[in-house]
């Protein structure tokens, strides 16, 4: 690029040329994706007016050069469909300029007069600088203009400058974990507005990614009936973890409001200590009977609603299939299913030799189990050979990380402390085995 920083107001009307030197049109605006936090927003591309008066979108990856006279595009195809602004997109000239802001250090108010875009090392472009016009002075009727870093200005982040409807539209395009992170950064009033605007299924997905402290705060925004509905929509193990953090009286009241078939697996999980296989497991793994075919198993594995770790293994049991199941026969790894013929029965490829976890197995034993067998999911079986559920590696990681790790943007992992805690449990287990062998 010829320029390290370009101010958008100066780009308006610049001629846009193709790689062969042919004039295509002129710059109309710059499209950016605002963030909820104070991080600089990413520049997505340019709105270009064609000579035919149609407006199109040109991604920044297609921009080869920007200088004071023109914009030159790199070789490659450009979609000629008319530009249609998406919910997560903001126009710099059309929407960002003239926005009222506050300087973080001084508290002085002003309006955005211009925005400077600049490339990063990864070839992305961001708004790195903002020109802010503050209050008028005696020497200038238009006021003084200061060029500041993006994070030195308050009022431009998505949660500060946009309405709740716009925020909800943007959240609809994001992963639940990213929505949870963004939601935790918003003021409490805006958090409540977002929670009220999300449907139960989406809110349940977000709740599963929140820290315990944020879960309890946001749960307080809900009336009892809706809180029970959200708990029903959550995975039973996540719902049990949340209820386990509440006072017994409140947890019991919410369980009573849930549908019996939804509350029963949660009640079963609450009987186990949080740091045991029973407390870590999900009671809804993929369970098949011996006469199921490989094709049926693969169809269950392909279900997009099943987390990848849980889809890595199917469990074969005698009826009934609902946990606690009939007699547990073994498991089949997803890779084994891919190597078998679709018409084969899962009973013919079942792994009956893989060790099982007991529901009272401590965290250290569970960790050693995953490391020993190189698994991402494992069966939890009771002494009567009934499958109770499955533990996945993400459940283990959640409990190995320090308390409150979700509350920190870059949580420090105290490896020696965590390792020593797990190693102590593992060593204790090994010692017991040695005594038993003796």
N, C-alpha and C positions, 0 to 999 in steps of 0.2 A: 504494500500500500504506500502511496506517496505521502499520506498524511498520518501522523500519530494521533491526532485529535481533530475532530471536525465538529463545528457547532451547527446544529440542525437548521436553525433559522436561515443560515447562509446557504444551505443546500436547496432550499425551496426554489423551484424553477430551473435548477441545473439541468443541462442537456444530458441525456443518457444515450450512450453509444454501444453498439454491439462489438464483438471482438474483431469484426471486419471493418470497423470504422463507420458503419451505417448508423445514422441517427434513428433511435427507436422512439423516444419521447422525452419527457422531462419529469423530474422528481416532484411528487406531490406531497409526500409525508414520509415519516419514518415510524415503523411499527416496533414496539417493545413489549416485553412481558414483565409487568411489575411484580415485585415479590412482597410477601407479607412482612418480612423483616427489613432491616436497613441495608441489605446487600444491594449492590448496583444491579439494575434490571438488564436482562439480556436483550440485545437488539436482534429482532427476528428478520427484518428485511425492509425493503422500500416499497412505497406505493408509487407507481409510475403511471403518469398520464400518457397514453399512446396518442399518436397523431389522429387516430380514428375516434378520439375522445373517450375511449374505454380506459378504465383504471384497472391495472393488474398488480399482483404482488410479486416482487422479485426477492428471493431469499438472499441473505447476506453472503452465503457461500458462493453465490453467482456473481458477486461484485469483485472485480479484479483491481480497481483503482478508483480513488476519490481525490480530486484536487479542486482548486478554486474555480475551475472553469467547467468541469464535466465529471460525469461518472461513467466508467467503462466497465462493461460486463465481461466475465470470462466465458470461454466456450462452454456449450452445454445447452440443454433445453430449458425453456421457461414456460410455465403454464400461462396460457393467454386467456383463461377464464377471468371474468370480472372479479375484482377484489371484494371479498365478503368478510368483514371484520368478525373475529371470533370473540367469545366472552373473556378469554384470558389475554386479549390483546388491547394495547393502548396506543393511540396515535399521539406522537409527541407534539406536533404543531396543532392538531385539532383538539386535543384533550388535556395535555400536560401543561402547555404554556398558559400563563395567567392563573395557575393554581396557587392558592394562598398557602404559605408555608411559614415555619418558625425556625430560626437559627438555633441549633441545639445549645451552643455555648452561651450565647448572649440573651436568648429569649426574644430577640427582635423579630418582628413579623415583616413579611414581604411577599412578593409574587414571583413566580418563575418567569424569567425573561428569555431564557434559552437553555439548551442542554447540549453538552459536549459528549459525543460518542467517540470511543477509542477501542482499538483492537487489544485482545489479550494474547497470551502465549499460545493458547489452544485454537487461535484463529477466530474465536468468537468475538463479537463486539458488545460492549456494555456502555451504559451511560455512566461515565466516571466523574463528570463535573456538571454542576448546575449553576447557571448565572441567575442570581436572585436580585431583584430590584427592591431595595428597602425604602423606608419613608423618605419623603422629599426633604431636601435641604435648601438653604438660602441660595446656594450657588447653582442648584439644578432643580428645575420645575418637575422633571421626571423622576427624581430620586437617584440614589447612588446604586450602582450595580456591582455586586461582588461575585466572583467566581469561586465556588466552594466544592469540596468533595461531596459526593452523593450522600454519604452517611452523616454529613454535618448539617443536613437539612431535615427537619421533621415535618411530616404531613404528606409525603409522597408515597409511602409504603401502601400496599394494597389495602390493609386493614384500616389505614388512617384516612385514605383519600377516596375510597370507593364505597358505595352503598352495599347493604347486605345482599340484595338480589344479585349484584355483580360478583360479590365475593362467593356466593353460593354457586354461581355459574362456573367460576374458576375452579372451585373445589371439586366440582363434578368431573373435571378433566384430570384430577390428580389421584395418585395412589393413596389408600387410607393412611399409611404411615406418614406420608408427606402432609396430608391434611391434619393429622394429629399434631405434628411439629408446628405447623402454621397456626393452628387453633390455640396452642399453648402460648403463643406470642401475642395474641390479641388481648385488648382490655376486656375485663369481665363482662361489661355490658354487651360488647360486640360478640363475645363468646356465647352469651345467652341467646342473642338474636340468631346466630348461626345454628345453634342446637335446636332452636324452635323451627328453623327452616329445613333441616335435614329430615328425611324420612327415617323410619325406625331401622330398616335394614342397613342403610348407609351409616347412620349414627352408631349402630352396633359394630360395624367394621372399624370405625374410627376409635370407638371406646377400647377395642382390643389392642390398639397401638399406643394408647395413652399411658402415662405413668400413673401409679397408684394415687398420688396426690391430686393430679388433674382429673382422674376418674371420679373421685369423691366430690370434687368441687362441681363438676358438670352434672353429676347425678343429682346434686342438690337443686339444679335448675328445673328438674323434671317432677311432675306430680307422680304419685305412687303408681297409678295405673300405667302411665307411659314408661316409667322406669322398669316395671315388670315386663312390658312389651319389648323393650330394648334388651333386657336380660334374656328373654326367650330367643331373640334373634342372634345373640352372641353364641360362640362356640361354648359348649358346656364347661370346658376346663377354664376358659377365660371368665365366664360368668361366676364360676366357683371361686376363682382367685379374687374377683372383685367383691363378692359377698363375704369372703373370708376376712376382708379388711374392715368390714362394717361391724358396728355393735350387734350382738346376737339378736336383740329385740328387733332392730331394723331389718337385718338379714332375714329373720323368720317371717316378718310381715311381707316382704317382697316375694319370698318363696311361696307364701300362701296365695298371693295374687297371680302367680304364674299358672299356666295350664299344667295339670298334673303330669301329662306325658313329657312336658318340657322341664319341669322342676325335678322329676325323679332322678335323671342322670346327674344333675347338679348336686342333689342331696347325697348321692352315693359318693361323689368326689369329695364332698366336705367331710366325710368320715375319716379321710386319710390326712396325715400330716403333709404340709405343703412341700416338704423336701424329700418325699418318698416317691417311688414310681407311681403309686396310686394317686398321689396328689398332683403329679406332673402330667399324667396321661390324659388323652382325649378318649371318651367312651364311644366315639363314632368313627372307627376305622372302616376300611373296606373289608367286608366279611362275605365270603362265598361258601356255598355247600360243595361237597366233593364232585357232584355231577355237573357243575358249571363248566362251560367251555372256556378256552383261552380267549375267544372272541368276546364273550361276555365280560371276562375279567378286564380286557383292554378297554372295553366301552366304559366300565366304571372308572378306570384309571384316567381316561381322557376327560372326565367331568371337570370343567374349569373351576367349579366351586370347591374342589378338594385341594388343599394346599399341596405343593410339590413334594414336601417331605413325606406327607401321609400317603401320597399316591405312589411312592417308591416301592410299596409292598402291599400285597393282598393277603388276607388271613383265611384259612380254610377250616371250617368248623362243621360239626353236625348241627342240625336244627335244634333250637331256634337260632336265627342269625343275629337277633338283637342282643346286645351285651347286657348282662353276662350270657354268653352263648351256650350252646351245647358243647360237647367234648371238642377241645381244640386239637386239630390234627397236624397243623404246621403252617408254613407260609410260602408264598411264591414271590420272588423278586420281580420287579417290573422288567428288568433286562432279560430274565428267563422267559417271561411272557412274549417278548419280542422275538426270541429265537425259536419259539414253538409254533407248530401249525395251528391255525385258528380253530380247527375242529377238535383238537385234543382236549381232554378233560384236565382240569387243574389238579385233580387227584393224582394224575400220572407224573406231575413234575413238582409236587409239593416237597418242600425242605422240612423234614420232620426232625432233623438233627440239631437245628439252631437252638441254642440255649434260650430260656425264657426268663423274664423278670417277674419276681413276686411283687405284689402290691405294696409290701412294706419295705422293699429294697431301698436303702438310703441313697442320697444323691451321689455319694462317692462310688457306690457300686454301679449305679446307672451310668456314670461317666466312664468307668472302666469298661463296662459292657460295650458301649459305643466305640471306644478306642480299640478294643480287642477284635471286634468283628467288622469294623469299618462300615458301620450302618448309619443311616439317617432316620430310621424308625425301628422300633422293636416291640414285640408283644408283651403284654402284662397278663399273666395267667394265675388264677388262684389255685390252692392245693387240690381242688376237685377237678382240675383241668378245664375250667371255664375261662374263655377269653374275656377279660374285663375291659380292655382298651389297648391303646398303643401310645408309647412315648416317642416323641420326635426330637431330633437334635436341637431344634429351635427352642423347645420347652426347656431343655437342659441349659442352653446358653442364657436364656432369660434369668435363670436362677444362679448361674455362675457369675454373672456381671454384678458389680456393686449395686447396693440399694440406691434407687433414685437415678439410675444411669439414663433413663429416658428424659430426665429433667435437664440434662446437660447436652449442649450442642456437640461437644467432643469429649465424652466422658473418659476420665483417666481410669485405666484398668490396673488395679493394684495386683499385678500378676503374682508376686510372691505370696501375698495374703490369701488370694483365692486358691492358688496352687497348694499352699500348705494346708488349707482347710480340707480340700478334696483329698490330698495325699494322706491326711490323717484318717479320713474315713476309709480310704482304700486300704491303708496299712492295718487298720483295725479289722477290716474284713479278711485280709490275708492272714492275720494272726489267728483269727477264729478258725479259719480253714486248716491252718497248720496244727492247731490243738486237736481239731476233729480228726485229722489224719493220724495224729499220733495215737 
